[in-house]
Amino acid sequence: MVFLLPETGLHLKTLTELALKKGLRTKETCFGALVEGEPAAIKNFLERLKQRYPVYAKRRGFSIEDTEVCASTFLNRDEGLPPWLFRYAGQIRRYTS
């Protein structure tokens, strides 16, 4: 998982293009992007990315195709946003700044 904040200067489209050029699979998310590929390729990609941009990356224990762990799966649009969402949003900002 690569977390992006607007202050980094790196846009999601650019991140996706850079990953695709390295032969990695990506999935855009609400917080940045999921990037998958061979471990060595991922490590190299993240090292180069961190040299140019202040991004935070975290290892994810499940595949891009696994939708059962996505928060949007559990949202009930009629009830509004879940109360835990704001707590997690605050944690993302804290860990990426």
C-alpha positions, -999 to +999 in steps of 0.1 A: +000+000+000+014+034-009-003+063+009-004+096-007-011+131+006-016+161-017+015+177-001+038+151-015+036+164-051+030+129-064-004+124-080-021+090-082-020+089-120+017+095-119+023+068-093+002+043-113+022+051-145+055+047-128+045+013-114+031+001-147+064+010-164+082-013-140+058-041-148+038-039-115+001-042-111-018-014-094-052-006-080-062+030-072-077+035-037-091+063-016-057+067+002-033+061-027-026+028-045-021-008-040+010-021-059+017-058-066+045-077-082+076-097-075+091-088-041+124-076-056+107-054-081+084-039-054+114-032-031+133-015-059+103+005-070+096+017-034+132+026-028+133+048-059+099+063-052+109+073-016+140+090-030+119+114-050+087+117-029+078+117+008+054+087+007+046+061+032+043+024+021+030-005+041+030-042+033-005-055+027-013-092+036-038-098+009-042-095-029-056-066-049-085-087-060-096-095-024-126-072-020-138-087+013-114-066+033-122-033+016-140-008+039-163+002+010-177-034+011-192-027+045-206+008+039-243+012+039-250+043+018-283+049+034-268+053+069-240+076+060-204+072+069-194+047+096-181+062+128-148+044+127-138+060+093-127+093+108-104+076+133-087+056+106-084+087+084-066+105+113-042+076+116-033+077+079-025+114+081-004+108+113+016+080+098+023+097+065+034+131+078 
